[in-house]
Amino acid sequence: MMMKLELYQYVALCRDCPEYNLKQGDVAMLIDYVTHPSGGEDGYILEVFNAAGDSIAIFTVPMSAVAKMPSDAVLAIRPLAELK
């Protein structure tokens, strides 16, 4: 069983989420836990903000799709195309 990360912390995506124009390494806030309805992998509800601090997406991913922010990482800014 995977150990749950703490709520309300920033996490890094471990894979691309093309439906939200997000890429591996992008940062999101972990805002809630989700139990899989049929016993599969539980998940997290994430909220993503743009560089100005505006919320741009809220979505659910499996727990394996995020990781704790590494202490040796540097945040970067990249352009984000219009969300569909």
C-alpha positions as protocol buffer text, in pm:
chain_id: "A"
residue {
  index: 1
  type: MET
  ca { x: 0 y: 0 z: 0 }
}
residue {
  index: 2
  type: MET
  ca { x: 128 y: 344 z: -97 }
}
residue {
  index: 3
  type: MET
  ca { x: 177 y: 596 z: 185 }
}
residue {
  index: 4
  type: LYS
  ca { x: -55 y: 897 z: 158 }
}
residue {
  index: 5
  type: LEU
  ca { x: 99 y: 1238 z: 116 }
}
residue {
  index: 6
  type: GLU
  ca { x: -22 y: 1516 z: 346 }
}
residue {
  index: 7
  type: LEU
  ca { x: -309 y: 1739 z: 238 }
}
residue {
  index: 8
  type: TYR
  ca { x: -249 y: 2099 z: 135 }
}
residue {
  index: 9
  type: GLN
  ca { x: 108 y: 2056 z: 20 }
}
residue {
  index: 10
  type: TYR
  ca { x: 254 y: 2111 z: -322 }
}
residue {
  index: 11
  type: VAL
  ca { x: 332 y: 1795 z: -516 }
}
residue {
  index: 12
  type: ALA
  ca { x: 496 y: 1723 z: -851 }
}
residue {
  index: 13
  type: LEU
  ca { x: 321 y: 1537 z: -1132 }
}
residue {
  index: 14
  type: CYS
  ca { x: 498 y: 1212 z: -1224 }
}
residue {
  index: 15
  type: ARG
  ca { x: 340 y: 1200 z: -1570 }
}
residue {
  index: 16
  type: ASP
  ca { x: 184 y: 1421 z: -1833 }
}
residue {
  index: 17
  type: CYS
  ca { x: -186 y: 1512 z: -1807 }
}
residue {
  index: 18
  type: PRO
  ca { x: -253 y: 1628 z: -2165 }
}
residue {
  index: 19
  type: GLU
  ca { x: -624 y: 1682 z: -2103 }
}
residue {
  index: 20
  type: TYR
  ca { x: -520 y: 1973 z: -1875 }
}
residue {
  index: 21
  type: ASN
  ca { x: -211 y: 2080 z: -2073 }
}
residue {
  index: 22
  type: LEU
  ca { x: 8 y: 1972 z: -1781 }
}
residue {
  index: 23
  type: LYS
  ca { x: 343 y: 1797 z: -1800 }
}
residue {
  index: 24
  type: GLN
  ca { x: 550 y: 1571 z: -1580 }
}
residue {
  index: 25
  type: GLY
  ca { x: 720 y: 1791 z: -1321 }
}
residue {
  index: 26
  type: ASP
  ca { x: 444 y: 2052 z: -1306 }
}
residue {
  index: 27
  type: VAL
  ca { x: 338 y: 2150 z: -955 }
}
residue {
  index: 28
  type: ALA
  ca { x: -9 y: 2106 z: -803 }
}
residue {
  index: 29
  type: MET
  ca { x: -168 y: 2143 z: -458 }
}
residue {
  index: 30
  type: LEU
  ca { x: -300 y: 1820 z: -304 }
}
residue {
  index: 31
  type: ILE
  ca { x: -645 y: 1917 z: -179 }
}
residue {
  index: 32
  type: ASP
  ca { x: -821 y: 1587 z: -100 }
}
residue {
  index: 33
  type: TYR
  ca { x: -811 y: 1207 z: -104 }
}
residue {
  index: 34
  type: VAL
  ca { x: -1034 y: 983 z: -319 }
}
residue {
  index: 35
  type: THR
  ca { x: -1105 y: 616 z: -249 }
}
residue {
  index: 36
  type: HIS
  ca { x: -1135 y: 404 z: -562 }
}
residue {
  index: 37
  type: PRO
  ca { x: -1497 y: 277 z: -580 }
}
residue {
  index: 38
  type: SER
  ca { x: -1407 y: -77 z: -687 }
}
residue {
  index: 39
  type: GLY
  ca { x: -1086 y: -141 z: -495 }
}
residue {
  index: 40
  type: GLY
  ca { x: -837 y: -6 z: -750 }
}
residue {
  index: 41
  type: GLU
  ca { x: -568 y: 251 z: -678 }
}
residue {
  index: 42
  type: ASP
  ca { x: -687 y: 535 z: -456 }
}
residue {
  index: 43
  type: GLY
  ca { x: -631 y: 887 z: -579 }
}
residue {
  index: 44
  type: TYR
  ca { x: -574 y: 1250 z: -501 }
}
residue {
  index: 45
  type: ILE
  ca { x: -770 y: 1559 z: -598 }
}
residue {
  index: 46
  type: LEU
  ca { x: -525 y: 1822 z: -719 }
}
residue {
  index: 47
  type: GLU
  ca { x: -558 y: 2192 z: -787 }
}
residue {
  index: 48
  type: VAL
  ca { x: -319 y: 2364 z: -1027 }
}
residue {
  index: 49
  type: PHE
  ca { x: -247 y: 2737 z: -1021 }
}
residue {
  index: 50
  type: ASN
  ca { x: -90 y: 2961 z: -1282 }
}
residue {
  index: 51
  type: ALA
  ca { x: 213 y: 3178 z: -1199 }
}
residue {
  index: 52
  type: ALA
  ca { x: -19 y: 3463 z: -1090 }
}
residue {
  index: 53
  type: GLY
  ca { x: -188 y: 3234 z: -833 }
}
residue {
  index: 54
  type: ASP
  ca { x: -516 y: 3184 z: -1020 }
}
residue {
  index: 55
  type: SER
  ca { x: -671 y: 2837 z: -1008 }
}
residue {
  index: 56
  type: ILE
  ca { x: -667 y: 2685 z: -1358 }
}
residue {
  index: 57
  type: ALA
  ca { x: -763 y: 2320 z: -1302 }
}
residue {
  index: 58
  type: ILE
  ca { x: -899 y: 2080 z: -1040 }
}
residue {
  index: 59
  type: PHE
  ca { x: -883 y: 1710 z: -1123 }
}
residue {
  index: 60
  type: THR
  ca { x: -830 y: 1360 z: -983 }
}
residue {
  index: 61
  type: VAL
  ca { x: -528 y: 1139 z: -1044 }
}
residue {
  index: 62
  type: PRO
  ca { x: -415 y: 802 z: -907 }
}
residue {
  index: 63
  type: MET
  ca { x: -179 y: 826 z: -609 }
}
residue {
  index: 64
  type: SER
  ca { x: 107 y: 699 z: -826 }
}
residue {
  index: 65
  type: ALA
  ca { x: 74 y: 1005 z: -1053 }
}
residue {
  index: 66
  type: VAL
  ca { x: 225 y: 1245 z: -797 }
}
residue {
  index: 67
  type: ALA
  ca { x: 532 y: 1266 z: -577 }
}
residue {
  index: 68
  type: LYS
  ca { x: 642 y: 1477 z: -284 }
}
residue {
  index: 69
  type: MET
  ca { x: 829 y: 1787 z: -396 }
}
residue {
  index: 70
  type: PRO
  ca { x: 1202 y: 1711 z: -399 }
}
residue {
  index: 71
  type: SER
  ca { x: 1412 y: 1942 z: -183 }
}
residue {
  index: 72
  type: ASP
  ca { x: 1681 y: 1967 z: -452 }
}
residue {
  index: 73
  type: ALA
  ca { x: 1444 y: 2094 z: -725 }
}
residue {
  index: 74
  type: VAL
  ca { x: 1400 y: 2444 z: -864 }
}
residue {
  index: 75
  type: LEU
  ca { x: 1059 y: 2571 z: -977 }
}
residue {
  index: 76
  type: ALA
  ca { x: 1037 y: 2697 z: -1334 }
}
residue {
  index: 77
  type: ILE
  ca { x: 780 y: 2884 z: -1541 }
}
residue {
  index: 78
  type: ARG
  ca { x: 659 y: 2767 z: -1882 }
}
residue {
  index: 79
  type: PRO
  ca { x: 379 y: 2893 z: -2105 }
}
residue {
  index: 80
  type: LEU
  ca { x: 45 y: 2717 z: -2076 }
}
residue {
  index: 81
  type: ALA
  ca { x: -183 y: 2703 z: -2378 }
}
residue {
  index: 82
  type: GLU
  ca { x: -548 y: 2789 z: -2330 }
}
residue {
  index: 83
  type: LEU
  ca { x: -732 y: 2512 z: -2140 }
}
residue {
  index: 84
  type: LYS
  ca { x: -1005 y: 2344 z: -2339 }
}
